Amino acid sequence: MDKRVRNIAIVSATAAILLLILLVWQTNQPAAVPGGTESSAQNTAEEEDPFRAFLKDDTFFDNDPLVSSVQVSESADNSKRLYLQASSVLKDIRITITDAEGTPVTGQSFFVNVDPLGDYKDLDQDGQIYIPGVKAGEYYVRLADVEGYRTPEDPMRVSVSDELEYTVIEDIGLYILSEEDVNVAEEDTRKAEAAEDADESEISTKWEGSDAVFGIDVSVYQQDIDWEKVAAAGVEFVIIRCGYRGSTKGGLIEDSKFAQNIEGATNAGIKVGVYFFTQAINEVEAIEEASMVATLCKDYHLDYPVFIDVEGAGGNGRADGLDPKTRTDVVKAFCRTIESAGLYAGVYSGRWWYYNNLYDEELQDFVHWLAEYRSDPLYTGRFSIWQYTSSGQIDGINTRVDLDLIWQN
């Protein structure tokens, strides 16, 4: 009895399986069309193999269709993303349009709306817009849509003050140029007028006095320097030019040998300070210059002050015609900004300039570096560093170089 039941069950199960296979086969047969023919559009490999139908379903693997659609949208957008930077020093707004690396985007006429002032255009396509004469208050900067770019959705807020603050401009790095970006012959026209005041007593060799610390000052014009040889020659300190403002267009330009010089000198055990050749025509520009110096030097240890180099630029420089009061205000603004960054500040100039182009009595709080090429300076003011010649020669430097002294007592 049990054996007979088992056989019946096996036969029944087999029949059920065969019936199921027949139903599946019939279900997947092409549908008939009028005239007794099949639609050729339906006679595809997918229809012949229904188990591959998922390949036609774009959402088959989507656990979260909403997230997936966002990801597809982002990946399909090949536009470049733009970023806004906005700041203010005194009654102005500075706007910069940058890429993801923080570099100003050039070659494109950007439009911005400054609420409530109105619309402005980047006319020279340098990625920067400067708006002077702005009243104190809160403003909102929005970048207009640009074809081929993704622009910020939200406006940037900028606060404008009507009082000058001697603090470092945080985004000044956006405005620093390299010497490759400018015509150096037109922009770097500093004229060492102290040489015109020299007399026959000028000493162009290393000072041998035991009570003096011997040093030099250098810039790109000293080319590549062998700092180990310089140290071996007895040089104990160096004041390095980190940059200058262009005499013609007024750009902030980094000396192309600055990093190489400060790193080389430091590694050779030579104490360092820096200087910047100014062509600022007002206090705001002086703060820009000081901010540039603080930014360039933030990763270096300075043993000596940061000096503002106040000299002429060949007679045609943008700052050559300043009156003594304005020039003195420029120096004070530069030095106070440097001090706000936690650094020592100083001023460099020649005897004639101290007497005639500056109100020197207003600058006594800052370290003085005097350029006067004679054996005994005629300048009667107080100074800490003396540049006594521009015609020195030092082993490790293939050009003439300025020689300097600091008296220990």
C-alpha positions in Angstrom: 0.0 0.0 0.0 2.7 2.5 0.9 4.7 1.6 -2.3 1.6 2.2 -4.4 1.0 5.6 -2.9 4.6 6.6 -3.3 4.5 5.8 -7.1 1.2 7.8 -7.5 2.8 10.8 -5.8 5.9 10.6 -8.1 3.7 10.5 -11.2 1.6 13.4 -10.0 4.6 15.6 -9.3 6.2 14.8 -12.7 2.9 15.7 -14.4 2.7 19.0 -12.5 6.2 19.9 -13.5 5.6 19.2 -17.2 2.4 21.2 -17.1 4.3 24.2 -15.6 6.9 24.1 -18.3 4.3 24.0 -21.0 2.5 27.1 -19.5 5.8 29.0 -19.3 6.6 28.2 -22.9 3.2 29.3 -24.1 3.3 32.5 -22.2 6.6 33.6 -23.9 5.6 32.8 -27.4 5.4 35.9 -29.8 1.9 37.2 -30.1 0.0 36.7 -33.3 -0.7 39.8 -35.5 -3.3 40.2 -38.1 -2.5 38.2 -41.2 -1.0 35.5 -39.3 2.6 37.1 -39.1 4.7 38.2 -36.1 5.9 41.7 -35.4 9.6 41.9 -36.4 10.2 44.6 -33.7 9.3 42.0 -31.0 11.5 39.3 -32.5 14.6 40.3 -30.6 17.3 38.4 -28.6 15.7 39.8 -25.4 12.3 38.4 -26.3 13.8 35.0 -27.1 15.6 35.0 -23.7 13.2 36.6 -21.2 15.6 36.1 -18.3 17.8 38.9 -19.8 15.0 41.5 -19.8 16.6 43.3 -16.8 19.2 44.7 -19.1 16.5 46.9 -20.5 15.5 48.2 -17.1 17.5 51.3 -16.1 16.3 51.2 -12.5 16.9 47.5 -11.9 20.0 48.0 -9.7 18.7 51.3 -8.1 18.2 50.7 -4.4 17.4 54.4 -4.1 16.2 55.9 -7.4 16.4 59.5 -6.1 20.0 59.3 -5.0 21.0 57.5 -8.3 19.3 60.2 -10.4 21.3 62.9 -8.6 24.6 61.1 -9.1 23.8 60.7 -12.8 23.0 64.4 -13.1 26.3 65.5 -11.4 28.4 63.1 -13.5 26.7 64.3 -16.7 27.4 68.0 -15.9 30.9 68.7 -17.3 30.8 72.4 -16.5 33.6 74.0 -14.5 32.6 75.2 -11.0 33.3 78.8 -10.1 33.8 80.3 -6.7 33.4 83.8 -5.3 35.7 85.7 -3.0 34.8 89.1 -1.7 36.5 91.4 0.8 36.8 95.1 1.7 39.6 97.3 3.2 38.1 100.8 3.3 34.9 101.9 1.6 35.5 99.4 -1.2 34.6 95.9 -2.4 37.0 93.5 -4.0 35.6 90.6 -5.9 37.5 87.7 -7.3 36.1 84.8 -9.4 38.2 81.7 -8.9 38.4 78.0 -9.8 38.5 75.1 -7.3 42.3 75.8 -6.8 41.6 79.4 -5.7 43.2 80.8 -8.9 41.4 83.7 -10.6 39.7 82.7 -13.8 40.8 84.9 -16.7 39.7 85.3 -20.2 35.9 85.6 -19.4 33.8 88.6 -19.0 32.0 87.9 -15.7 29.0 89.8 -14.5 28.2 90.3 -10.8 25.3 91.8 -9.0 26.1 93.7 -5.8 22.9 94.2 -3.8 21.9 97.1 -3.5 24.5 98.7 -5.8 23.7 97.1 -9.1 25.6 95.2 -11.8 29.3 95.2 -12.6 31.4 93.6 -15.3 34.9 92.2 -15.3 36.0 94.4 -18.2 39.6 93.4 -18.5 38.7 89.7 -18.0 41.3 89.1 -15.2 38.7 87.5 -12.9 38.7 90.5 -10.5 36.3 93.4 -10.0 37.1 96.4 -7.8 34.4 98.8 -6.6 35.7 101.9 -4.8 33.7 104.6 -3.0 31.3 102.3 -1.3 29.4 103.4 1.8 29.7 101.4 5.0 27.2 98.6 5.3 26.4 95.0 4.4 26.4 94.0 0.7 25.6 90.8 -1.1 27.5 89.7 -4.2 26.0 87.2 -6.7 27.7 85.9 -9.8 25.6 85.8 -13.0 25.2 82.5 -14.8 28.0 81.8 -17.3 27.7 79.2 -20.1 30.0 76.3 -19.5 30.4 77.0 -15.8 28.5 76.2 -12.6 28.1 79.3 -10.5 27.5 79.6 -6.7 23.8 79.4 -5.9 24.0 81.6 -2.8 25.3 85.2 -2.7 28.4 86.2 -0.7 28.0 88.7 2.0 30.7 91.4 2.5 31.0 94.0 5.2 32.2 97.5 4.2 33.8 99.8 6.8 34.4 103.5 6.7 37.3 103.2 9.1 40.7 101.9 8.1 41.9 98.8 9.9 45.6 97.9 9.8 45.0 94.1 9.5 46.2 91.6 7.0 43.8 91.0 4.0 43.2 87.3 4.2 42.6 86.8 0.4 45.5 88.9 -0.8 47.1 85.8 -2.2 44.6 86.0 -5.0 46.1 89.3 -6.2 49.8 88.3 -6.1 51.5 88.0 -9.5 54.6 86.3 -10.6 57.3 88.0 -12.6 56.2 85.8 -15.5 52.9 87.6 -15.5 54.3 91.1 -16.1 56.7 93.1 -18.1 59.5 93.3 -15.5 61.4 96.0 -17.4 58.4 98.3 -17.0 57.3 97.3 -13.6 60.6 96.8 -11.6 62.1 100.3 -12.0 63.4 100.9 -8.6 66.3 103.5 -8.7 68.9 103.3 -6.0 69.3 107.0 -5.5 71.7 106.5 -2.6 74.4 105.8 -5.2 74.0 109.4 -6.4 74.8 110.7 -2.9 78.0 108.6 -2.5 81.4 110.1 -2.1 85.0 108.8 -2.5 85.1 107.5 1.0 82.6 104.7 0.2 83.9 101.3 1.3 83.0 98.5 -1.0 84.7 95.6 0.8 83.7 93.6 3.8 83.6 95.6 7.0 86.2 94.3 9.4 85.2 96.1 12.6 84.9 93.7 15.5 81.9 95.5 16.9 79.7 95.1 13.8 77.5 92.3 12.5 78.1 92.0 8.8 75.3 91.3 6.3 74.0 91.8 2.8 70.6 92.4 1.0 69.6 90.6 -2.2 66.9 90.2 -4.8 66.4 88.4 -8.1 69.2 90.6 -9.5 71.8 88.6 -7.6 70.7 85.6 -9.7 71.4 82.1 -8.2 73.3 82.3 -5.0 75.5 79.7 -3.3 74.5 80.3 0.2 77.0 77.9 1.8 79.8 80.0 0.2 78.1 83.2 1.4 78.0 81.9 4.9 81.6 80.8 4.7 82.5 84.3 3.6 81.4 85.7 7.0 77.9 86.9 6.1 75.8 86.7 9.3 72.4 88.2 8.1 70.6 88.9 4.8 67.6 91.1 4.1 65.8 89.5 1.1 63.4 91.2 -1.3 60.1 89.3 -1.3 58.4 91.4 -3.8 57.4 94.8 -5.2 54.5 96.8 -6.5 54.7 97.5 -10.2 55.8 101.0 -11.1 53.4 101.2 -14.1 50.3 99.1 -13.6 50.6 98.7 -9.8 50.3 94.9 -9.6 51.6 93.1 -6.5 54.6 91.0 -7.8 56.6 88.4 -6.0 60.4 88.4 -6.5 61.1 85.2 -8.5 64.0 84.3 -6.3 62.4 85.0 -2.9 61.6 81.4 -1.9 64.9 80.1 -3.2 66.8 82.8 -1.3 65.1 82.6 2.0 65.2 78.8 2.1 68.9 78.8 1.0 70.0 81.4 3.5 68.1 79.8 6.4 69.5 76.3 5.6 73.0 77.9 5.5 72.5 79.2 9.1 72.2 82.9 8.0 69.7 85.1 9.8 67.0 86.6 7.6 64.7 89.6 7.2 62.8 90.8 4.2 62.0 94.0 2.3 59.3 95.1 -0.1 59.7 97.9 -2.7 56.6 100.1 -2.4 54.7 102.0 -5.1 51.6 102.4 -3.0 49.8 105.7 -3.6 47.6 105.6 -0.5 47.1 103.7 2.8 44.8 101.1 1.4 47.5 100.0 -1.1 50.1 100.0 1.7 47.9 97.6 3.6 47.7 95.4 0.5 51.5 95.4 0.2 52.0 94.5 3.9 49.4 91.8 3.6 51.3 90.3 0.6 54.5 90.3 2.6 52.8 88.6 5.6 51.2 86.0 3.4 54.5 85.2 1.6 56.4 84.9 4.9 53.9 83.0 7.0 55.8 79.7 6.6 59.2 81.2 7.4 60.9 82.4 10.5 62.2 85.9 10.3 65.1 87.0 12.6 65.0 90.6 11.4 62.2 93.1 10.6 60.1 93.5 7.5 61.1 96.7 5.8 59.2 98.9 3.4 61.7 100.1 0.7 60.9 103.8 0.1 62.7 105.1 -3.0 62.0 106.5 -6.4 61.1 104.5 -9.5 63.0 106.4 -12.1 60.9 109.5 -12.1 57.9 107.9 -13.8 56.7 105.5 -11.1 53.1 105.7 -10.0 54.2 106.8 -6.5 57.1 109.1 -7.5 55.0 112.3 -7.2 53.6 111.7 -3.7 53.9 114.5 -1.2 55.8 113.8 2.1 52.6 113.5 4.1 51.0 110.9 1.9 54.2 108.9 1.6 54.6 109.0 5.4 51.0 107.8 5.8 51.8 104.9 3.4 54.8 103.9 5.4 52.9 104.0 8.7 50.0 102.0 7.3 52.4 99.3 5.9 54.3 99.1 9.2 51.3 99.0 11.4 49.8 96.2 9.3 53.0 94.2 9.5 53.0 94.7 13.3 49.4 93.4 13.4 50.7 90.2 11.9 53.1 89.8 14.8 56.2 90.8 12.9 58.7 93.7 13.5 58.4 96.5 11.0 61.0 98.9 9.6 61.6 101.5 6.9 64.5 101.6 4.4 65.5 104.8 2.5 68.4 107.0 1.7 69.5 110.1 3.7 68.0 112.6 1.2 64.7 110.8 1.2 64.5 110.7 4.9 65.1 114.4 5.0 63.0 115.6 2.1 60.3 113.0 1.1 59.2 111.7 4.5 58.2 113.2 7.8 60.9 111.2 9.5 60.0 112.3 13.0 56.7 110.5 12.6 58.4 107.2 11.9 60.7 106.9 14.9 58.7 103.9 16.3 59.9 101.8 13.4 63.3 100.3 12.8 65.4 102.5 10.4 67.6 101.0 7.7 69.8 103.7 6.2 71.3 103.7 2.7 74.3 106.1 2.6 77.5 105.2 0.7 80.3 106.9 2.5 82.6 105.9 5.4 80.8 108.1 7.9 77.1 108.7 7.4 75.8 112.3 7.4 72.3 111.3 8.4 71.7 112.5 12.0 68.6 110.4 12.8 68.6 107.1 14.6 69.2 104.0 12.5 69.8 100.3 13.3 71.1 99.0 10.0 73.4 100.8 7.6 73.8 99.9 4.0 77.2 101.3 3.3 77.8 100.3 -0.4 76.0 98.8 -3.4 79.3 97.7 -5.0 80.3 94.8 -2.7 81.6 91.4 -3.8 80.9 88.2 -1.8 82.0 84.7 -2.6 79.0 82.7 -3.8 77.4 85.7 -5.5 78.4 86.4 -9.1 77.1 90.0 -9.2 77.6 93.2 -7.2 75.8 93.1 -3.9 74.8 95.6 -1.2 76.7 95.3 2.1 75.2 96.1 5.4 76.2 96.5 9.1 74.6 96.3 12.5 76.5 97.6 15.5 76.2 95.4 18.5 76.7 98.3 21.0 
